[in-house]
């Protein structure tokens, strides 16, 4: 249940779908320690909630996320170690959050209706799917302030081609939704008025699939991507040989052959 003062709203679960809404408009929904902790806690909780099939991450305001909070970073320079410990913990926490999103058994969709920059762009790239409004803009602008977007680079370079990623990282320029789709940062873009409906329809389609199959597939997708060709085939062959023994695979194949609607067990 969302509360007005929550930095991240946890919305009600509807047809297996819930939303995590970034709610710190005054800071441009920056990924402060508080914001990241709230996201981590809620994603961990939702990962264990069998009622949840799909998670959507959206935001309040015209900025989806501006990345790390530069005011907090500047304040940390007053520490005795000039912020060294704080900065290491901050970037480690951000890296853990992005890995948590990838490792979450539920598909996570970014719904972007605004600007996503630096670690905010990293957040979009880390989600399994991303749909934006036609007004959305994306950038990794750290180079413009002397702080190369090295951790955002990890997610970015795993989603878009090397030269497209390098162009974003080296120039820091904002790209529009059309370019973001072309390079593979987002799946698609629609008008702002149609965005929520479009994302909900996508989430509903996924939520109707058997949960265990989706969980198995998501995990396998990211694992095989890090392997060489032979290793990827060896790994996925083993996964499929185990998956085909599951109740939902037996039911799914049977219902297809019998031309009837499957009765998923989801366990």
Residue pairs with C-beta under 8 A, 6 or more apart in sequence:
1 10
1 12
2 9
2 10
2 11
2 12
2 21
3 9
6 23
6 38
7 22
7 23
7 24
7 34
7 35
7 38
8 20
8 21
8 22
8 23
8 35
8 38
8 39
8 42
9 19
9 20
9 21
9 23
10 18
10 20
10 42
11 18
11 19
11 20
11 21
12 18
13 49
13 51
13 52
15 53
15 204
15 207
16 51
16 52
16 53
16 54
16 207
17 52
17 53
17 54
17 55
17 56
17 200
17 203
17 204
17 207
18 46
18 52
18 54
18 55
18 56
19 55
19 56
19 57
19 58
19 111
20 39
20 42
20 43
20 46
20 55
20 56
20 57
20 58
21 57
21 58
21 59
21 60
22 29
22 35
22 57
22 58
22 59
22 60
22 64
22 65
23 29
23 59
23 60
24 30
24 32
24 35
24 60
25 60
25 61
25 63
27 66
27 69
27 71
28 61
28 63
28 65
28 66
28 115
29 35
29 59
29 60
29 61
29 63
29 64
29 65
29 66
29 120
30 65
30 66
30 67
30 68
30 69
30 70
30 72
30 120
31 65
31 67
31 68
31 69
31 94
31 97
31 119
31 120
31 123
32 68
32 69
32 72
33 72
33 90
33 93
36 93
36 94
36 97
37 93
39 57
39 97
40 93
40 96
40 97
40 100
43 55
43 100
43 101
43 104
43 108
44 100
46 52
46 55
46 104
46 106
47 104
47 105
47 106
50 211
50 266
52 106
53 106
53 107
53 206
53 207
53 211
53 214
54 106
54 107
54 108
54 109
54 203
54 206
54 207
55 104
55 106
55 107
55 108
55 109
56 108
56 109
56 110
56 111
56 199
56 200
56 203
57 108
57 109
57 110
57 111
57 123
57 127
58 64
58 110
58 111
58 112
58 113
58 196
58 199
59 65
59 112
59 113
59 114
61 114
62 113
62 114
62 115
63 114
63 115
63 116
63 120
64 110
64 112
64 113
64 114
64 115
64 116
64 120
64 123
64 124
64 136
65 116
65 117
65 119
65 120
65 123
66 115
66 117
66 118
66 120
67 117
67 118
67 119
67 120
67 121
67 122
67 152
68 90
68 94
68 118
68 119
70 145
73 83
73 87
73 90
76 83
76 86
76 87
76 90
77 83
79 85
79 86
91 151
94 119
94 122
94 151
95 151
95 154
98 122
98 123
98 126
98 151
98 154
98 155
101 108
101 123
101 126
101 127
102 126
102 222
103 219
103 222
105 214
105 215
105 218
105 219
106 214
106 215
107 128
107 129
107 206
107 214
107 218
108 127
108 128
108 129
109 127
109 128
109 129
109 130
109 131
109 199
109 202
109 203
110 123
110 124
110 127
110 129
110 130
110 131
110 132
110 186
111 131
111 132
111 195
111 196
111 199
112 124
112 130
112 131
112 132
112 133
112 136
112 138
112 186
113 132
113 133
113 135
113 136
113 192
113 195
114 133
114 135
114 136
114 137
115 136
115 137
115 138
115 139
115 174
116 123
116 124
116 136
116 137
116 138
116 139
117 138
117 139
117 140
117 141
117 174
118 139
118 140
118 141
118 142
118 149
118 152
119 149
119 151
119 152
121 138
121 139
121 140
121 149
121 152
121 156
121 185
122 140
122 149
122 151
122 152
122 154
122 155
122 156
124 130
124 138
124 185
124 186
125 152
125 155
125 156
125 158
125 159
125 160
125 185
126 155
128 218
129 187
129 202
130 185
130 186
130 187
131 186
131 187
131 188
131 189
131 190
131 195
131 198
131 199
131 202
132 177
132 180
132 186
132 188
132 189
132 195
133 177
133 189
133 190
133 191
133 192
133 195
134 177
134 178
134 189
134 190
134 191
134 192
135 177
135 192
136 176
136 177
136 180
136 186
136 189
137 174
137 175
137 176
137 177
138 168
138 174
138 175
138 180
138 185
138 186
139 168
139 172
139 173
139 174
139 175
140 149
140 152
140 153
140 156
140 168
140 169
140 172
141 149
141 172
141 173
141 174
142 148
142 149
142 150
142 152
142 169
142 172
143 149
143 169
143 170
143 171
143 172
144 172
148 169
149 156
149 169
153 165
153 169
156 165
156 168
156 169
156 185
157 165
158 225
159 184
159 185
160 168
160 183
160 184
160 185
161 183
161 184
164 183
164 184
165 183
167 173
168 175
175 183
175 185
177 186
177 189
178 189
180 186
180 189
181 187
181 188
181 189
188 198
190 198
206 214
209 264
210 248
210 252
210 262
210 264
210 265
210 266
211 264
211 266
212 246
212 248
212 266
212 267
213 243
213 246
213 248
213 249
213 252
216 239
216 243
216 246
220 235
220 236
220 239
223 235
224 231
224 232
224 235
224 236
225 232
227 235
243 249
247 265
247 267
248 262
248 264
248 265
248 266
251 262
251 263
251 264
251 265
252 262
252 264
254 262
255 261
255 262
255 263
256 262
